[in-house]
């Protein structure tokens, strides 16, 4: 049921009538202070006053809240109408930006799959050729040969070394390179990716794998404010 202004007015009128009855009952009791009937009548009137007040207050709160909501909705509708140009531009540009982002993600996803396939193929070739050379007695004691260590398989061809890799390492290496170039120095993702690469830092490989990959342009972020302790501040003020 929707609370109307008429319902609120009626409830508040009942409060006023109950207050008048209370005043009359109080005067009657003052004239006959020892009358139990008059005292009971006043008690009943006071209960009615309290009930009427509570009803009127609840109705007024519900009515005022509804009116405020209707006014706010009307005001918002007017604001939206006034901002029609901005809203249209936001819808158009955000739709285009979302499409562009999704297209870029699609391209990146396919490129990363191709990267993983190439890494898996590379790793398989290292293992295969290292095993073939080692099988014919050519170990890693010369310029050409193959062999496996605790963590790495290596094939060497006329002095050029090729080491095995975990294909996931190529994926993490690319992600880390992008993070180092595009994220702020203290961004947690940079530390996370560096940790995922593991204790074998890529640049410590013995075969210079990925050395032919071009460097990325690095985003320059403002330097964070330097923390100065009390002693340093005191020395600077001298």
Secondary structure, DSSP 8 states (H G I E B T S, - for coil): ----HHHHHHHHHHHHHHHHHHHHHHHHHHHTTT-HHHHHHHHHHHHHHHHHHHHHHHHHHHHHHHHHHHHHHHHHHHHHHHTHHHHHHHHHHHHHHHHHHHHHHHHHHHHHHHHHHHHHHHHHHHHHHHHHHHHTT--TTSSSEEEE-SS-EEEEETTEEEE---HHHHHHHHHHHHHHHHS-TT-HHHHHHHHHH-SS-GGG-SS-TTTTS----------------HHHHHHHH-
